[in-house]
């Protein structure tokens, strides 16, 4: 929709330009040119309305509509531009061709479509619209009946679409939409529409059930330009516009069903694109599930590529969806579930690259993503099954041929084992045991570390050797520091 620049806007722009010029003169610099006003929000239900193309108002009977269309066609054959009272030039140029006229008549011949065309065009009482400033409301002199109230409300929607297309200020939109809702909630308006159908000579004419269906969708149809603007914002990476539109829609009290429908129209494609990306990344990680060493090495680059796409593409797109939809929305919840499933799938693939630690990290992230979704329990089970292998890999488990000697001589000097109560995950009777060189039974130097079980008395059973842990390395560091200070 292209609306002319209003007087108020021209005045405001003039004041802004004057102010800039004054400031620039004081600074001895040339005043910058003001930015062009944003393009009005597109409202195709009005700008491409069948009644507008034919050049009549909604009060005209079918015979008058056909006559007006014939006049337009004759002008087209003579290649003469034919203007009508109902062009409303501030809406932009009317696209009149043989094809558009024929298509307009086709829409007016269909009951359901004709009612929509009626809803988004003006009646006979709005004949003075052509001369009006689109930034101002209709004068009260145009009537106070239900048809006139509808015309004023429709004009109000067009006005706010022209003056506030970026939805930077939600208040004018709220007022315009509230006025529209009041107009389409009026039984008298729909009675007048039904009467116009019956007296207009249309075959078939609309009945009460047709009116009822349109009435239930009248608010949604009026909000579609906002939905389209949000979609354009998504394609143009204008997240701020999308957030403003979503915030406006959520503030209108539309009811759960309509609000869900509109949000789905905006955010549904974004969720679907994320789901498609998840499938693409998952399908691209085609590892060979075989335990042979050479296969494990071949699987590693496959897993690396898929995990890189997870980090750079999938996670970023999920974050964008959550910012727009909100972290607790159904869109975010479903998306997190899908991303959690992807992470768990890649974790499983990493086990076939013999990297159980990497798999555990991905399983842990997958659990966090899938919290509150049906996938959570299954992912938690998968992580549990991988936990022992991951822990063994972290500990760099190595077999042992014989147990270390534990012997403490005079003055409590020798070697002894200390577990400090550190249990090994997944084995309730296994402990981490560190063999220390001791003096006066004080552990001074950690020598080696094992997974052990307690036997009778002071005996221990040694299973495998593991690397020293962080506490042991800290212990060594402190010992070296003390020796250095001494």
C-alpha positions in Angstrom: 0.0 0.0 0.0 1.3 3.4 -0.9 -0.2 6.3 0.9 0.6 10.0 0.4 2.7 11.8 2.9 0.4 13.5 5.4 0.4 17.2 6.4 1.3 16.3 9.9 4.2 14.2 8.7 5.3 17.0 6.4 5.1 19.5 9.2 7.1 17.2 11.5 9.7 16.6 8.9 10.0 20.3 8.2 10.5 21.1 11.9 13.2 18.3 12.1 14.9 19.7 9.0 14.8 23.2 10.4 16.3 22.1 13.7 19.1 20.2 11.9 19.8 23.1 9.7 20.1 25.5 12.7 22.4 23.1 14.6 24.6 22.6 11.5 24.9 26.4 10.9 26.0 26.9 14.5 28.7 24.2 14.0 29.7 25.6 10.6 28.7 22.4 8.8 26.2 21.4 6.2 22.9 20.0 7.6 22.4 16.3 7.0 19.3 15.3 5.0 16.5 13.8 7.0 16.0 10.1 6.5 13.1 9.1 4.2 9.9 8.0 5.9 9.5 4.2 6.2 7.4 2.6 3.5 3.7 2.1 4.5 2.6 -1.3 5.6 1.2 -3.3 2.8 -2.6 -3.9 3.0 -3.4 -5.9 -0.2 -6.9 -6.8 0.9 -7.7 -3.1 0.4 -5.3 -1.9 -2.2 -6.1 -4.9 -4.5 -9.7 -5.1 -3.6 -12.1 -6.3 -6.3 -14.5 -3.4 -5.7 -11.7 -0.9 -6.1 -10.5 -2.4 -9.3 -14.0 -2.3 -10.8 -14.4 1.2 -9.3 -17.6 0.9 -7.2 -18.5 0.8 -3.5 -20.0 -2.2 -1.7 -23.5 -0.8 -1.8 -23.7 -1.3 -5.6 -25.9 -4.2 -6.9 -24.5 -6.9 -9.1 -25.8 -5.3 -12.3 -24.1 -2.0 -11.4 -20.8 -3.9 -10.7 -20.9 -5.6 -14.1 -21.7 -2.3 -15.8 -18.8 -0.6 -14.1 -16.5 -3.5 -15.1 -17.7 -3.2 -18.7 -16.9 0.5 -18.7 -13.4 -0.2 -17.4 -12.8 -2.8 -20.1 -13.9 -0.4 -22.9 -11.4 2.1 -21.6 -8.7 -0.5 -21.6 -9.5 -1.4 -25.2 -9.2 2.2 -26.2 -6.0 2.5 -24.1 -7.5 5.3 -22.1 -6.9 5.6 -18.4 -10.2 5.7 -16.7 -10.3 7.1 -13.2 -13.2 6.5 -10.8 -14.5 8.0 -7.7 -13.4 4.9 -5.8 -9.8 4.9 -6.9 -8.7 6.5 -3.6 -5.4 7.7 -5.1 -3.8 7.8 -1.6 -3.9 4.0 -1.6 -1.5 4.0 -4.7 -2.1 3.3 -8.3 -4.9 0.9 -9.2 -3.7 -2.1 -11.3 -6.4 -2.3 -14.0 -5.8 -4.7 -16.8 -8.1 -7.2 -18.6 -6.7 -9.9 -16.4 -7.2 -8.0 -13.1 -10.7 -6.9 -14.0 -11.7 -10.5 -14.9 -10.1 -11.8 -11.8 -11.9 -9.2 -9.7 -15.3 -10.2 -11.2 -14.5 -13.8 -10.4 -13.9 -13.0 -6.8 -17.1 -11.1 -6.6 -18.9 -14.0 -8.1 -17.8 -16.3 -5.2 -19.8 -16.0 -2.0 -17.0 -16.5 0.4 -14.5 -14.2 -1.4 -17.1 -11.5 -2.1 -17.8 -11.2 1.6 -14.1 -10.7 2.2 -14.0 -8.0 -0.5 -17.0 -6.3 1.1 -15.3 -6.4 4.6 -12.2 -4.7 3.3 -13.9 -2.0 1.2 -16.1 1.0 1.7 -19.8 1.7 1.5 -21.6 4.6 -0.2 -21.4 6.8 2.9 -17.6 6.9 2.5 -17.7 8.7 -0.9 -15.7 11.6 0.3 -12.6 9.4 1.1 -10.8 10.4 -2.1 -10.3 13.9 -0.8 -9.4 13.0 2.8 -6.0 13.2 4.4 -5.2 9.5 5.2 -3.6 10.5 8.5 -6.9 11.9 9.9 -10.0 10.1 11.0 -13.2 10.2 9.0 -15.4 13.2 9.8 -18.3 12.4 12.0 -20.6 13.9 9.3 -20.1 10.8 7.2 -22.5 8.9 9.4 -22.8 7.1 12.7 -24.5 3.9 11.6 -22.9 0.4 11.6 -21.7 0.7 8.0 -20.2 4.1 8.7 -18.5 2.8 11.8 -17.0 0.0 9.7 -15.7 2.5 7.1 -14.1 4.6 9.8 -12.5 1.6 11.4 -11.2 0.4 8.1 -9.8 3.8 7.3 -8.2 3.8 10.8 -6.4 0.6 10.0 -5.1 2.1 6.7 -4.1 5.2 8.5 -2.0 3.4 11.1 -0.5 1.2 8.5 0.7 4.4 6.7 1.9 6.4 9.7 3.3 3.6 12.0 4.5 0.9 9.6 7.4 -0.1 11.9 5.1 -0.6 14.9 7.6 1.5 16.9 4.6 2.9 18.8 2.0 0.2 19.7 -0.6 2.6 21.0 -2.0 3.8 17.7 -2.2 0.2 16.5 -4.1 -0.8 19.6 -6.6 2.0 19.1 -7.1 1.1 15.5 -7.5 -2.6 16.1 -9.8 -2.0 19.1 -12.0 0.2 16.8 -12.1 -2.6 14.1 -13.0 -5.2 16.7 -15.8 -3.0 17.9 -17.1 -2.6 14.3 -17.0 -6.3 13.4 -18.6 -7.2 16.7 -21.7 -5.2 15.9 -24.6 -7.4 14.9 -26.1 -4.5 13.0 -23.2 -4.3 10.7 -23.5 -7.9 9.7 -27.2 -7.5 9.3 -26.5 -4.7 6.8 -24.1 -6.9 4.9 -26.6 -9.7 4.7 -29.3 -7.3 3.5 -26.9 -5.9 0.8 -26.3 -9.5 -0.4 -30.0 -10.3 -0.6 -31.0 -7.0 -2.4 -28.0 -6.9 -4.7 -29.1 -9.5 -7.1 -26.1 -11.8 -6.4 -26.5 -15.5 -7.2 -25.9 -17.2 -5.0 -26.4 -14.7 -2.2 -24.6 -15.1 1.1 -26.7 -16.6 4.0 -26.3 -16.4 7.7 -23.8 -19.2 7.9 -21.6 -17.5 5.4 -21.7 -14.3 7.4 -21.0 -16.2 10.6 -17.8 -17.8 9.2 -16.5 -14.4 8.0 -17.3 -12.8 11.3 -15.3 -15.3 13.2 -12.2 -14.6 11.0 -12.7 -10.8 10.6 -10.1 -9.8 13.2 -7.5 -12.3 12.0 -7.8 -11.1 8.4 -7.3 -7.5 9.5 -4.1 -8.5 11.4 -2.6 -10.3 8.4 -0.6 -7.2 7.2 1.1 -7.2 10.6 1.8 -10.9 10.2 3.2 -10.3 6.7 5.4 -7.5 8.1 6.8 -9.8 10.7 7.6 -12.4 8.1 9.4 -9.8 6.0 11.3 -8.9 9.1 12.4 -12.5 9.5 13.6 -12.7 6.0 15.4 -9.4 6.2 16.9 -10.2 9.6 15.0 -7.4 11.3 14.4 -9.1 14.6 13.4 -5.9 16.3 10.4 -5.5 14.0 9.4 -9.1 14.6 9.6 -8.6 18.3 7.5 -5.4 18.1 4.8 -7.1 16.1 4.7 -10.2 18.4 4.6 -7.9 21.4 1.7 -6.0 19.9 -0.3 -9.1 19.0 0.3 -10.5 22.5 -1.0 -7.3 24.1 -4.3 -7.3 22.3 -6.1 -10.0 24.3 -7.0 -11.9 21.2 -7.7 -15.2 23.0 -5.5 -18.2 23.1 -6.7 -19.8 19.8 -6.3 -16.7 17.6 -3.1 -15.6 19.3 -1.7 -19.1 18.7 -2.7 -19.1 15.0 -1.1 -15.7 14.3 2.1 -16.6 16.2 2.3 -19.9 14.3 2.0 -18.0 11.0 5.0 -15.9 12.0 7.2 -18.3 14.0 6.1 -21.6 12.4 8.4 -21.2 9.4 11.3 -20.3 11.6 10.7 -23.4 13.7 10.3 -25.6 10.6 13.5 -24.3 9.1 15.3 -25.1 12.3 13.8 -28.6 12.3 14.9 -29.1 8.7 18.4 -28.0 9.6 18.5 -30.5 12.5 17.5 -33.3 10.1 20.1 -32.1 7.6 22.9 -32.1 10.2 21.8 -35.5 11.6 21.6 -37.1 8.2 25.0 -35.7 7.3 26.7 -37.5 10.2 26.7 -41.0 8.6 29.2 -42.8 10.8 30.2 -46.4 10.3 29.0 -48.3 13.4 31.9 -50.7 13.8 34.4 -51.0 16.7 37.4 -51.5 14.5 40.2 -49.0 15.2 40.5 -47.8 11.7 36.7 -47.2 11.5 36.9 -45.1 14.7 39.5 -42.9 13.1 37.4 -42.5 9.9 34.4 -41.6 12.0 36.1 -38.8 13.8 36.1 -36.2 11.0 32.5 -37.0 10.2 31.5 -36.3 13.8 33.7 -33.2 13.8 31.9 -31.7 10.8 28.5 -32.4 12.1 29.3 -31.0 15.6 30.7 -27.9 14.0 27.4 -27.3 12.2 25.6 -27.9 15.5 27.6 -25.1 17.2 27.7 -22.6 14.4 24.3 -23.1 12.8 21.8 -25.0 14.9 22.6 -23.4 18.3 22.5 -19.9 16.8 19.2 -20.5 15.1 17.7 -22.0 18.3 18.8 -18.9 20.2 17.2 -16.6 17.6 13.9 -18.5 17.9 14.0 -18.4 21.7 14.6 -14.6 21.6 11.6 -14.1 19.4 9.2 -16.7 20.8 10.3 -16.6 24.4 12.1 -19.5 26.1 8.9 -21.0 27.6 6.8 -20.9 24.4 5.7 -24.1 22.6 7.8 -23.2 19.7 11.0 -23.0 21.8 10.0 -26.1 23.7 9.6 -28.2 20.6 12.7 -26.8 19.0 14.8 -27.5 22.1 13.5 -31.1 22.1 14.6 -31.4 18.4 18.0 -29.9 19.2 18.4 -32.2 22.2 17.6 -35.2 20.1 20.3 -34.0 17.6 22.9 -33.6 20.4 22.1 -37.0 21.7 22.4 -38.5 18.2 25.7 -36.9 17.7 26.8 -38.1 21.1 26.0 -41.6 20.1 28.0 -41.1 16.9 31.0 -39.9 18.9 31.0 -43.2 20.7 31.7 -44.9 17.4 34.6 -42.5 17.0 35.8 -43.9 20.4 35.5 -40.5 22.1 33.3 -41.2 25.0 34.2 -38.0 26.8 33.0 -35.9 23.9 29.8 -38.0 23.8 29.2 -37.5 27.5 29.5 -33.7 27.1 27.0 -33.8 24.3 24.6 -36.0 26.3 24.8 -33.6 29.2 23.9 -30.6 26.9 21.2 -32.7 25.3 19.7 -33.3 28.7 19.6 -29.6 29.4 18.0 -28.8 26.0 15.4 -31.6 26.3 14.4 -30.7 29.9 10.6 -30.6 30.0 10.2 -32.5 26.7 9.3 -36.2 26.0 12.9 -36.8 24.9 14.4 -36.0 28.3 14.1 -39.5 29.8 15.4 -41.3 26.8 18.5 -39.0 26.6 19.2 -39.4 30.3 19.2 -43.2 29.9 21.6 -42.9 27.0 23.9 -40.7 29.0 23.9 -43.1 31.9 24.8 -46.0 29.6 27.8 -44.0 28.3 28.9 -42.7 31.7 31.2 -45.5 32.7 33.1 -45.5 29.3 33.4 -41.7 29.5 34.8 -41.8 33.0 37.3 -44.6 32.1 38.4 -42.4 29.2 38.8 -39.4 31.4 40.8 -41.4 33.9 43.0 -42.9 31.2 42.4 -46.3 32.6 45.3 -48.7 32.1 45.6 -52.4 33.1 48.0 -53.4 35.8 50.1 -56.6 36.1 50.7 -56.4 39.8 49.6 -54.4 42.7 51.9 -51.7 44.1 53.7 -52.4 47.4 52.3 -50.7 50.5 54.9 -50.6 53.2 55.4 -48.2 56.1 58.6 -48.5 58.2 60.0 -46.7 61.2 58.9 -43.2 61.8 55.9 -43.7 59.6 58.0 -43.5 56.4 57.1 -45.5 53.3 54.1 -45.8 50.9 50.5 -46.0 51.8 47.1 -45.7 50.0 44.4 -43.0 50.7 41.0 -43.0 49.1 39.6 -39.9 50.8 36.1 -41.5 50.3 36.2 -40.8 46.5 33.9 -43.4 44.9 34.1 -44.4 41.3 30.8 -43.6 39.3 28.8 -46.6 38.5 30.6 -49.0 40.9 29.3 -48.6 44.4 32.2 -50.6 46.0 35.0 -49.1 43.9 37.1 -46.1 45.1 39.8 -43.9 43.7 42.9 -44.8 45.7 46.1 -42.7 45.6 49.4 -44.2 46.7 51.5 -41.6 48.5 55.1 -41.5 49.8 54.5 -40.7 53.5 56.6 -39.4 56.4 55.1 -39.8 59.9 52.1 -41.2 58.0 51.6 -37.8 56.5 51.0 -38.1 52.7 53.6 -36.0 51.0 54.1 -37.1 47.4 51.4 -38.7 45.2 53.0 -41.6 43.3 50.2 -43.3 41.5 46.5 -43.7 41.4 44.2 -46.8 41.1 40.6 -48.0 41.2 40.4 -50.2 44.3 38.1 -52.1 46.5 38.5 -52.5 50.2 39.4 -56.0 51.4 39.7 -57.5 54.9 41.5 -55.4 57.4 43.9 -53.1 55.7 44.0 -55.0 52.5 43.0 -53.6 49.1 42.1 -55.0 45.8 43.6 -53.2 42.8 41.7 -53.2 39.5 43.2 -50.7 37.1 45.5 -47.8 37.1 44.2 -44.3 36.4 45.9 -40.9 35.9 46.4 -38.5 38.8 43.5 -36.2 39.4 43.4 -32.5 40.0 43.7 -32.8 43.8 46.9 -34.8 43.4 48.4 -32.3 41.0 47.5 -29.4 43.3 49.1 -31.3 46.2 52.3 -31.7 44.1 52.2 -28.0 43.2 52.0 -26.9 46.8 54.8 -29.3 47.7 57.1 -27.9 45.0 56.2 -24.3 46.0 57.1 -25.0 49.7 60.4 -26.6 48.7 61.2 -23.6 46.5 60.4 -21.2 49.3 62.6 -23.1 51.7 
